[in-house]
Amino acid sequence: MCLAMLAALSYLGQQIFGDVLAKRVVFFVARFFGVTEDHMIAAASPYVIPGAIAGLLLFFMYRLSHWRLRRTVFTEDPTAFPYTLQQMSVTKIAEYLANESVWGWNTYARLNIKHFVKDLVPDEMRRAGVEGQVRFIGTEPNQATSVPIDMAYWRVAVFDQVRIWDSRNTAFTEIRNRSTVGIVIYENGTAPQIDVLKTWPRASRFRRAFARSFVAAKRRWYSMAGAWSALTYKIKGRHHDHHR
């Protein structure tokens, strides 16, 4: 069964990428299992049509999840004054962005490591603040009343990359240039939940599963590429020793 699946992948690769690259893959797999290329093609043939159907089904499910995101119905008016809307703390926003949002899972699929996604969260939150997509709110030092944070503020300030992950911290911003004076460090940061969900929709189960599978496939590919390079180097070494 394993041989048949590898053969199917090799055969599909030959159809998609052409003979040059595909033949190298076929040669590597055939050499590993000790079979001929014709044997592999024969084993792959029954899996071509089911594989194509499965690919179309996955594509349909992906488009369906995207369509559902675009038709999300919000129970609150996004144009309402920020104070009147349900709020999310900056810590909750950061955790949601990294672990639940479409942005977070797409970034994970691109970078392969979850920790790298968290490193990019503060910059993504700041981008949303600069563009006015998320209306952040905070309190000035020694003040009890929350005030909206102007979009221009995020051009000179950033989210604290450490404090935003710990809800016990009150301050959540820091100045980009330490020499800048007169800039407020805001505390007790929040933002309307509807702004967060509109800017970063929640990822569906299918999108999460797709991202995990994509990362696993890339890691397996890197592993196979490393094994292929090692095998090629070993064969070249033997060939060189033989001629010596």
N, C-alpha and C positions, 0 to 999 in steps of 0.2 A: 504493500500500500504506500509506504514511504517512497519507494522507488518510482511508483506510478505518479505520485504527486510532484516529485522533483522533475520527472520527465515532462509532465504537463506544463510546469512552469518554464522549462527549457524550450518546449515546442512553441508556447505562446510568445516567449521572448524572441524566437526566430521569426515569427510572423510579424511582430511589432517593430523590433529593432534592427532586423536585417540579419544577414548571414554571418558577417564578420564577428560581431560581438556574441551572437547567439552560439556560434560554433565553439567559441572558447569556453562558454558555460557548459555546453553539451559535452565537450571533451573532458572537462574537469569532473563532471558528475559521472560520466561513463567510466572514466579511469578509476574513480573512487569505488564504484560498485562492480567494476570488472565486467561491464556489458558493452555491447556495440551501440552505435548511434541509432541504427534501424530498430533495435529492440526498444530503445527509449521512446522513439517516435510512436511505435506500435502501442506501447503502454500509455502514452499520453493521449492518443486519439479519443478514447471514450470520455475523457474529462474536458475536452475543449468546449463542447456545447454547454454542459452544465456549468462550467466556469464562466462562460459568457453570460448565461442567464443570471448567475449569482452576482456578477459585476453590475448588470443592469438593475437588479433588485437593490443592491447597495446604493447605487446612484439615485434611484427613485426615493429611497428612504432618506437620503441626505437632502434632496430637494424638498421633500415633505417637511422635514424638521425646520429647514430654512423658511418655508412658507408659513409655518405655524408661528415662528418668531416674529415675522413681519405683521401678523394679524393679532398680536398680543393686545388684549383689552385691558386698559388701566382703569382702576376704580376712582382715581383722583384726577383732578384737572391739572395738567402740567403747567398751565399758565397762571395758576393761583400763586399768591404770595408765599414764598418759601416757608415762613414761620407756621403757616396753617396746614402744612403737609406733614405726613408721617416721616420721621427722621431716621437716618442711619448714622451711627458713629463712624469716624474715620477708620477705626480698627475693624469694624464689621465690613466696611466698604473694601478695605484692603484684602481681608480674608475672602470675601465674596468674589472679588476680582481675580484672585489667584486660583481659587478652588472651584468656583461654580459658573463663572461667566464664559461666554463663547470666546471672548478675547483671551482668557487664561488658558483654555484648552487648545486654542489654535496656536498660541505662543509655545505651549508645551510640545505640541506636535512639531514645531519648527526647531526648538532648542534641545529637545530630548530629556531634559532634566528639570524637575519641578523647582528646585532651588533657584535656578536661573530665572524662572518666571517671577518669583517673589522679588528678585533684584530689580525687575523692570516695572513693578507695580507703582512705586512712588512717581516715576516719570510719566506713566500713563495717567495717573490721577491728576498730576500737575497739568498735563496736556488738556484734559477735560476742563480744568479750571480756567486755563488761559483762553480756551475757545468758548467758554460760557455754557458748555454742555451740562456741567454739574455745578449747581450754585452752592458752594460751600459756605458754612456759617461757623463763626467762632467767637470767643470772648477775648477781649484785650486783658492784659495783666491787671490784677486788682480790680476787675470789673465783674459785675454779676449779670449784665445784660448781653445777650448774644447779638451780633451784628453780621450782616452779609459781608463776605469778603469780595472786594472788587476784583474783576478779571485782571486788571493791570498789576495787582499785587503779586501774581504768580510769575511775573517777568523778572522779579528781583528776589523771590523767595521760592522755596521748594518744600516738599514734605520730608520730615525727618525720617530717614530710612530705618531707624531703630525704634523710635517712639511710637510710630503708627501701629506697630504689631503688638503693643502691650497696652491694654485698656487702662492700666493703673497710671499711665502717664497722662498728664493734662495737656502739656504743650505738644504740638504736632507739626509745627513749621520751623524752618530755619532759614537764615539768609544765605544766598548763593555766594555773595562776596562779603567776606568778613569786614572789609574796610567800609562797607556801606553803613551809615548811621541813620537813626530816626525811623527805622522800619520795625513795625510791631511783630512780636512773636505771638501768634494766636494760640489759644487754649480751648479745650472742650469742643473739638471740631465735630461737626455733623453736616449732613446734606440731605435733601429730600430723597426719599427712597425711590420715588417715581423718576427722578433725574438719573439715578444710578441704573435702574432697570431699563430705561430707554437708551442710555448710552452704551451699556454693556448687558445685552440680553442674557438670560440664563441658558446655559448649555443643556441640550437634551441628552437623554441617556445614549442615544445613537451617536451623537457627536463625541461624547466622552469615550464610548467604546471604540469609535473610529480613530480617535487620537491615540488611545493606548495601543491599538493594533498597528497603527502607522509607526509609532515609536519602536515597538517590538520588531517590526519588519525592518526598519532602518538599522537597528542594532544587529539583527541577524545578518543583514547585508554587509555591514561593516566587518562582522566576524568572518563571513565567507570571503570577503575581499582580502582580509588579512591572511586567511588560510591559503587563498589562491596565490598571493604574493610570496608567501613562504614556500609554497610548493614550486612555483616558478623559479625562485632563487635556488632551491635545492636541486632542481633538474638542471639548471644552467651550470651549477657547481660541479655536478657529476659529469656533465658533457665536457666541461673544461678540463677536469681531471683525466677523463678518458683520452682526450687528444694530447695531453702531456705525456 
